[in-house]
């Protein structure tokens, strides 16, 4: 088993937490960069990273802004998709990956990776999107209504003091609301990596501002234009019991060079529950 090396790197004026896993005998010098999804952290890629390292691949991951051990945005800041793209652009250079690397994005991280791949292809060898083909199109919603809702929820959130968790079991119970298949040692591991101690009490590590709904609606036509710009080979991976947008097939069809793969018996968090099967497919595709 490879013990990950934890460090911090500055990118886009934020201090990002980074993990690196190194194989004893590399089969390729080209690293794989793993980008987690909404309210997840780099640490929960550890089972997948260990499986990729066992196949001889170097692996790097990081916590997105406002997640895990990475800094939250400063006063007046927010979390838009384009902010993540700028973070990723600067991180690849700060980590020395920009010349030749493979990129994997899960869920929200997949959407950000697709946007990055459409505009910053230099050095990117191949891409994989794990249930990361973008959120659903927002029908019938006006921009003024969306901004009005955002203003109201942000004001309400900032008027509240975050409450601590009782203990790790409380964190597990809350995580299971969104992830009912999270059980046993995996549940304890994920809960440990999703929480931080402040003044002796456990809290979830993410910025509570993530609880608000972004003010800019997702427009699928704009995202399709970005998918069309991706030139590198792209592997689209779904869980058998996972989530796809209603227009998934038309989104995938916009990719110039692509393959699709379904991982049997798992849902949205396929990297948690099927790391070996996923590593087999990723390693073969990137090779």
Residue pairs with C-beta under 8 A, 6 or more apart in sequence:
1 50
2 21
2 22
2 23
2 24
2 49
2 50
2 53
4 19
4 20
4 21
4 46
4 49
5 19
5 20
5 21
5 22
6 17
6 18
6 19
7 17
7 18
7 20
8 15
8 16
8 17
8 18
8 69
9 15
9 16
9 18
9 62
9 91
9 94
9 95
10 16
10 94
11 87
11 90
11 91
11 94
12 65
12 83
12 86
12 87
12 90
12 91
14 65
14 70
14 71
14 73
14 87
15 70
15 71
16 62
16 63
16 65
16 70
16 71
16 87
16 91
17 42
17 62
17 63
17 68
17 69
17 70
18 42
18 60
18 61
18 62
18 95
19 42
19 43
19 45
19 46
19 49
19 60
19 61
19 62
20 58
20 59
20 60
21 49
21 50
21 52
21 53
21 58
21 59
21 60
22 53
22 58
23 53
23 54
23 55
23 56
23 57
23 58
25 56
26 56
26 57
26 58
27 55
27 56
27 57
27 287
28 56
28 57
28 58
28 286
28 287
29 58
29 100
30 58
30 100
30 101
30 102
30 125
30 286
31 57
31 58
31 59
31 60
31 97
31 101
31 102
32 52
32 57
32 58
32 59
32 60
32 101
32 102
32 103
32 104
32 282
32 286
33 60
33 61
33 92
33 95
33 97
33 101
33 102
33 103
33 104
34 42
34 45
34 48
34 49
34 59
34 60
34 61
34 104
34 106
35 61
35 62
35 64
35 88
35 103
35 104
35 105
35 106
35 109
35 110
35 112
35 113
36 42
36 44
36 45
36 61
36 63
36 64
36 67
36 106
36 107
36 109
37 105
37 106
37 107
37 108
37 109
37 110
37 132
38 107
38 108
38 210
39 67
39 194
39 204
39 206
39 210
40 67
40 106
40 107
40 109
40 194
41 63
41 67
41 68
41 69
41 193
41 194
41 205
42 61
42 62
42 63
42 68
43 68
43 193
44 189
44 190
44 193
44 194
44 271
44 272
45 59
45 61
45 271
46 189
47 271
47 272
47 275
48 271
48 275
48 278
48 279
49 59
49 61
50 275
51 275
51 276
51 278
51 279
51 280
52 59
52 279
52 282
52 283
53 59
54 279
55 279
55 280
55 283
57 283
57 286
60 95
60 97
62 70
62 91
63 69
63 70
64 70
64 84
64 87
64 109
64 112
65 71
65 72
65 73
65 79
65 83
65 84
65 87
66 72
66 73
66 79
66 206
66 207
66 209
66 210
67 205
67 206
67 207
67 210
68 193
68 194
68 205
68 206
69 196
69 205
72 207
72 209
73 79
73 83
73 207
73 209
78 209
78 214
79 207
79 209
79 210
79 214
80 214
80 216
81 111
81 112
81 115
82 115
84 108
84 109
84 112
85 112
85 115
85 116
85 119
88 112
88 113
88 116
89 116
89 120
91 97
92 98
92 101
92 120
92 123
97 123
98 122
98 123
99 123
100 123
100 125
101 123
101 124
101 125
102 124
102 125
102 126
102 127
102 128
102 286
103 113
103 116
103 117
103 124
103 126
103 127
103 128
104 113
104 127
104 128
104 130
104 282
105 111
105 112
105 113
105 114
105 127
105 128
105 129
105 130
105 132
106 130
106 131
106 132
106 271
107 130
107 131
107 132
107 268
108 132
109 132
110 129
110 130
110 131
110 132
110 133
110 134
111 132
111 133
111 134
111 135
111 223
113 127
113 129
113 132
114 127
114 129
114 132
114 133
114 134
114 223
114 226
114 227
114 230
115 226
117 124
117 127
117 230
117 232
117 234
118 226
118 227
118 228
118 229
118 230
119 226
119 229
121 230
121 231
121 232
124 232
125 232
125 286
126 232
126 233
126 234
126 235
126 285
126 286
127 230
127 232
127 233
127 234
127 235
128 234
128 235
128 236
128 237
128 282
128 285
128 286
129 234
129 235
129 236
129 237
130 237
130 270
130 271
130 278
131 237
131 238
131 239
131 242
131 243
131 244
131 268
131 270
133 236
133 244
133 245
133 248
133 251
133 252
134 218
134 220
134 223
134 245
134 251
135 218
135 245
136 218
136 245
136 246
137 218
137 219
137 220
137 245
137 247
138 146
138 217
138 218
138 219
141 217
143 216
143 217
146 213
146 215
146 216
146 217
147 215
149 213
150 212
150 213
150 214
150 215
151 215
153 211
153 212
153 213
154 209
154 212
157 208
157 209
157 211
157 212
162 203
162 208
164 198
164 201
164 202
164 203
165 171
165 174
165 195
165 201
165 202
165 203
165 204
167 202
168 188
168 191
168 192
168 195
168 202
170 202
171 191
171 194
171 195
171 202
171 204
172 182
172 187
172 188
172 191
174 204
175 182
175 187
175 190
175 191
175 194
176 182
176 187
179 269
179 272
181 267
181 269
181 273
182 190
182 269
182 272
186 272
186 273
190 272
194 204
194 205
194 206
195 202
195 203
195 204
195 205
196 202
196 203
196 204
196 205
197 203
220 245
220 247
220 251
223 251
224 250
224 251
224 254
227 251
227 254
227 255
228 254
228 256
230 255
230 256
231 256
231 257
232 257
233 257
233 258
233 259
233 285
234 255
234 257
234 258
234 259
235 258
235 259
235 260
235 261
235 281
235 282
235 285
236 252
236 255
236 258
236 259
236 260
236 261
237 260
237 261
237 262
237 263
237 270
237 278
237 281
237 282
238 244
238 260
238 261
238 262
238 263
238 270
239 262
239 263
239 266
239 267
239 268
239 269
239 270
239 274
240 262
240 263
240 264
240 265
240 266
240 267
241 265
241 266
241 267
242 266
242 267
242 268
242 270
243 267
243 268
245 251
252 258
252 260
259 285
261 281
263 270
263 274
263 277
263 278
263 281
264 274
264 277
265 274
266 273
266 274
267 273
270 278
271 278
